[in-house]
Structures are given as C-alpha cells and as structure tokens.
C-alpha cells in the first residue's frame, strides 16, 4: 500500500502494474484526484480496480485503462445512497471466469456461474430485489444529464463550482486548498484547510471546537450544512461541487464563510 499526506498523491512511479492495483480516482476526504491517465500503462499485466464513486459523471475516466470501475448513484447525479454500479473490462471478465474463490461467496457477490459470467445481471436481472423507485430516480438523473449536454455539461458544472471557490481562495487569507497541486484538485470534493495564525496555534481539540462553532452559525442561518472536513483530515471545510450543484449557490455561500469565520476569530 502506498501512502501520502492529506492533500497529496502518493508517488505513482512506485506502483507495480504487474500486480492488481486498487485506487480511488477521486478522494472525497482529501480533495485530491488523479490528474489523468498518464500514470497507468496502456498495457498492464494486473487488473486496475478503480473506485470512481465521486468521479463518475463529473470527471474524465480512462475506460481503456481501467478493468473494474465502481461508482455510486448517490454522488455526481444525486441519486439514492447504498446503490451503485460496476463496469468490467474483458480482462476482468476473463479473470472472473478463470478464478476459483477459496471460499463460498454470498449470492449477491457472485458474478459467475459454472465458470461463465452471469451476463443477465448486466442487462437488468436482479439478484436481490432493489427499490424500483430508486432505479427510476437514477434513470431520471441520466435523462436530465443527457438533456443538458451529457458528460461534457456535467463536467463543466462541477468545474464551475471549483472555479468559484478557487477565485475566492486567491483573495482570502484565512483558508487555502488542502490539495496544493492545482492539477490534482477535486472539483467534486472541494477540501480547504484553515491557515489563520490564531487558528493554527490552537491544539487539535480547540481547532475542532472553533470549527464546530463556525459551522453552527452557518446552520443557524440556514446557509450551509455538513461543511466540516473529514474527521481525520486537517481541520477545515469541505464543499460539495458535484454536477447537480449550481455554481451560483456555491458563490452565495462563500461570503457567509467569511462572516462566520470572522465571528469566531479573537477580537482585537
């Protein structure tokens, strides 16, 4: 396993692509994303297994270099939680059909039968019975996405939110992006760290208390909810910039952030 500090990618040159590699295209806890497909060899012996939960429908994915891709209905298109999708390359299918698991798998996780892919589950057959209302909601999201211009329009909407925040950060002295490299900044999980000297001088517990007070002010005013950074990340803010978000709403939020931070800052 390769590791890196919050706000950075690990050294991808250390990856052995002859092995199976599991990666997240976009990190919702750190606001960091892969900037492109360059790090993944076009020809690789192992399978590349990609969690694209908060990237699909908001970012470009190199489908020709990914063998297993999973994503959620919930994220970029705002669908129901706990439902997701999986896409398999021919190489991944070949692995499934040739690999014999050393233990029994629950029925819901089985994708092969008698050494062959169960193709029906990729055509609409169900294993357990999902909510058809949730399915219709996901389809409605896809119809909406197509009506506004498809993937290119969805990406543009997400990038617009990131651009609004970027412009604000440039002129704001108490906050900065958690992801230092602009090419690696997520447009969906926009993560910020608080850098005001009085705030960074506090210990972790005091920082958490101050942030909680700031967010409580925003919630009381009804202008922002669930804006805290991930619990193990540096204390700061996390703004969702998925494709269903209007950049104008993000823009309207930012002055409120300045106001709430000023309220909790030491006076004098």
Secondary structure, 3 states (H helix, E strand, C coil): CCCCCCCCCCCHHHCCCCCCEEEECEECCCCEECCCCCCCCCCCCCCEEEECCCCCCCCCCCHHHCCEEEEECCCCCCCCCCCEEEEECHHHHHHHHHCCCCCCCCHHHCCEECCEECHHHHCCCCCCCCCHHHHHHHHHHHHHHHHHCHHHHHHHHHHHHHHHHHHHHHCCCCEEECCCCHHHECCCEEEEEECCHHHHCCCHHHHHHHHHHHHHHHHHHCCCCCCECCCCCCCEEEEECCCCCCHHHHHHHHHHHHHHHHHHCCCC
